[in-house]
Amino acid sequence: DIAPRNEMLIWLSMATSRCSAQEMRGYAPTISSYSGLESAIGYPGDFTGMMTLGLCDPVAGSWGMLAVLAAWRERARTGRGHLLQLGQLEGFLAMLGEQMEQAQRDGGTPPAANRHPYFFPYDTYPAADGRYVAVAALDAGQREALARLLGTSTEPEVLDQALRSFVASARTTEVLAALDGVVACEPVLAYA
């Protein structure tokens, strides 16, 4: 009713989904569950699911903001507003790049939680001081450098076990110092 009287209006409608065949309530846990993300929460052979944070809400809001900013820029050029209709589910699916790529490529399901379909080692490891360290070796060169440092082979399970033993025997600061420049490595911090 209002748009014909003011062609410069920009409207944003963010339904739960624009293409889902079913009606679903727009709530972060339902969207992350229906997207498939919750199936990746857990450890190999142990499904846990249900993140305790509403990740879908800020993701949907960010996509909405980007769409409004693009429409605002277009309005400055043309003098006309737009009706923008976005699906929160579809916006969240864009965040699942590797998972979606693998599912589309070969129908497979990527490994759950602390495993990666391409990189290894790729995990969080407990250190001797009770803290955790996130480690990701992103290519063969990093794996070889890590294997040399640990005195082991680059075979995935052997390298992972050697790294796990090394991290478990050292304090977090010692682990970070030893792995600096070898692999991606950071401490797992608490929210505070």
C-alpha positions as CSV (number, residue, x, y, z in Angstrom):
1,D,0.0,0.0,0.0
2,I,2.8,2.4,0.8
3,A,5.3,1.6,-1.9
4,P,3.3,3.2,-4.8
5,R,3.3,6.5,-2.8
6,N,7.1,6.3,-2.2
7,E,9.1,4.5,-4.9
8,M,12.3,5.1,-2.9
9,L,11.4,2.7,-0.1
10,I,13.6,-0.3,0.5
11,W,11.8,-3.3,2.2
12,L,13.5,-6.3,3.5
13,S,11.6,-9.6,4.2
14,M,13.5,-12.4,5.7
15,A,11.4,-15.5,5.8
16,T,12.9,-18.7,7.3
17,S,13.3,-20.1,3.9
18,R,12.5,-19.0,0.3
19,C,12.7,-22.5,-1.2
20,S,12.1,-25.1,1.5
21,A,9.2,-27.3,0.8
22,Q,8.2,-27.4,4.4
23,E,7.0,-24.8,6.8
24,M,9.5,-24.3,9.6
25,R,9.8,-21.8,12.4
26,G,12.6,-19.3,11.9
27,Y,14.7,-20.1,14.9
28,A,18.5,-20.6,14.9
29,P,18.5,-24.2,16.0
30,T,15.9,-25.3,13.5
31,I,17.7,-23.5,10.7
32,S,21.1,-24.9,11.6
33,S,19.6,-28.4,12.0
34,Y,17.8,-28.3,8.7
35,S,20.9,-26.9,6.9
36,G,22.8,-30.0,7.9
37,L,25.3,-28.2,10.1
38,E,24.2,-29.9,13.3
39,S,25.2,-33.3,11.8
40,A,28.8,-32.1,11.8
41,I,28.8,-31.3,15.5
42,G,30.4,-34.1,17.5
43,Y,33.2,-36.5,17.1
44,P,33.7,-39.5,14.8
45,G,31.0,-42.0,15.6
46,D,29.4,-39.7,18.3
47,F,26.7,-37.3,17.1
48,T,26.0,-34.6,19.6
49,G,24.4,-31.8,17.6
50,M,22.6,-28.6,18.7
51,M,25.1,-25.7,19.1
52,T,24.3,-23.5,22.1
53,L,24.8,-20.3,20.1
54,G,22.4,-18.8,17.6
55,L,24.9,-18.7,14.7
56,C,22.1,-18.5,12.1
57,D,20.7,-15.2,13.4
58,P,23.7,-13.0,12.9
59,V,24.5,-14.7,9.6
60,A,21.0,-14.0,8.3
61,G,21.2,-10.4,9.6
62,S,24.5,-9.9,7.8
63,W,23.1,-11.1,4.5
64,G,20.1,-8.8,5.0
65,M,22.3,-5.8,5.8
66,L,24.4,-6.5,2.7
67,A,21.2,-6.7,0.5
68,V,19.9,-3.5,2.0
69,L,23.2,-1.7,1.4
70,A,23.2,-2.9,-2.2
71,A,19.6,-1.7,-2.7
72,W,20.5,1.6,-1.1
73,R,23.4,2.1,-3.5
74,E,21.1,1.1,-6.4
75,R,18.4,3.6,-5.2
76,A,21.0,6.4,-5.2
77,R,21.7,5.6,-8.8
78,T,18.1,5.0,-10.1
79,G,15.9,6.8,-7.5
80,R,13.9,3.6,-7.0
81,G,13.7,1.3,-4.0
82,H,13.3,-2.4,-3.9
83,L,11.5,-5.2,-2.1
84,L,14.2,-7.7,-1.0
85,Q,13.1,-11.2,-0.1
86,L,15.8,-13.4,1.5
87,G,15.7,-16.8,3.1
88,Q,17.5,-17.2,6.4
89,L,18.2,-20.9,5.6
90,E,19.6,-20.0,2.2
91,G,21.9,-17.4,3.7
92,F,23.2,-19.9,6.3
93,L,23.8,-22.5,3.6
94,A,26.3,-20.2,2.0
95,M,28.4,-20.6,5.2
96,L,28.8,-24.3,4.7
97,G,31.2,-24.1,1.7
98,E,33.3,-27.2,2.1
99,Q,30.4,-29.3,3.4
100,M,28.2,-28.3,0.5
101,E,31.0,-28.7,-2.0
102,Q,31.7,-32.3,-0.9
103,A,28.0,-33.2,-0.8
104,Q,27.5,-31.9,-4.3
105,R,30.7,-33.3,-5.7
106,D,30.4,-36.9,-4.5
107,G,27.4,-37.2,-2.2
108,G,29.7,-37.7,0.8
109,T,29.4,-36.3,4.2
110,P,32.5,-34.6,5.6
111,P,34.0,-35.8,8.8
112,A,32.4,-34.5,12.0
113,A,33.9,-32.0,14.3
114,N,37.7,-31.9,14.6
115,R,38.4,-33.5,11.3
116,H,38.7,-31.9,7.9
117,P,38.2,-33.5,4.5
118,Y,41.5,-32.1,3.1
119,F,43.8,-30.9,5.9
120,F,45.6,-32.9,8.6
121,P,46.4,-32.8,11.4
122,Y,43.4,-30.6,12.0
123,D,42.2,-30.8,15.6
124,T,42.2,-29.3,19.1
125,Y,44.7,-30.9,21.3
126,P,44.8,-30.9,25.2
127,A,48.1,-29.4,26.6
128,A,49.7,-30.4,29.9
129,D,48.4,-27.2,31.6
130,G,44.8,-28.2,31.0
131,R,44.2,-25.8,28.1
132,Y,43.7,-26.7,24.4
133,V,45.6,-25.8,21.3
134,A,44.1,-25.7,17.8
135,V,46.4,-27.0,15.1
136,A,45.9,-27.1,11.4
137,A,48.5,-28.3,8.8
138,L,47.2,-26.9,5.6
139,D,49.5,-28.5,3.0
140,A,52.2,-31.2,2.4
141,G,55.0,-28.7,3.2
142,Q,53.5,-28.0,6.7
143,R,53.0,-31.7,7.3
144,E,56.6,-32.5,6.4
145,A,57.9,-29.7,8.6
146,L,55.7,-30.9,11.5
147,A,56.9,-34.5,11.0
148,R,60.5,-33.4,11.0
149,L,60.0,-31.4,14.2
150,L,58.3,-34.4,15.9
151,G,60.6,-37.0,14.4
152,T,57.9,-39.0,12.8
153,S,56.3,-39.8,9.4
154,T,53.6,-37.8,7.6
155,E,51.2,-40.7,7.6
156,P,48.0,-39.1,9.0
157,E,47.3,-41.3,12.0
158,V,51.0,-41.5,13.0
159,L,51.5,-37.7,12.7
160,D,48.3,-37.0,14.6
161,Q,49.3,-39.3,17.4
162,A,52.8,-37.8,17.6
163,L,51.4,-34.3,17.7
164,R,48.8,-35.3,20.4
165,S,51.6,-36.8,22.6
166,F,53.8,-33.7,22.1
167,V,51.0,-31.2,23.0
168,A,50.0,-33.3,26.0
169,S,53.5,-33.2,27.4
170,A,54.0,-29.4,27.1
171,R,52.4,-26.2,28.4
172,T,50.4,-24.2,25.9
173,T,53.0,-21.5,25.6
174,E,55.7,-24.1,24.9
175,V,53.5,-25.7,22.2
176,L,52.8,-22.4,20.5
177,A,56.5,-21.5,20.5
178,A,57.6,-24.8,19.1
179,L,54.9,-24.8,16.3
180,D,55.2,-21.1,15.4
181,G,56.1,-20.9,11.7
182,V,55.5,-24.7,11.2
183,V,51.7,-24.9,11.1
184,A,48.7,-22.8,11.9
185,C,48.4,-23.0,15.7
186,E,46.6,-20.9,18.3
187,P,45.3,-21.5,21.9
188,V,41.6,-22.2,22.4
189,L,40.4,-19.2,24.4
190,A,37.5,-18.9,26.8
191,Y,34.8,-16.4,25.9
192,A,36.0,-14.0,28.6
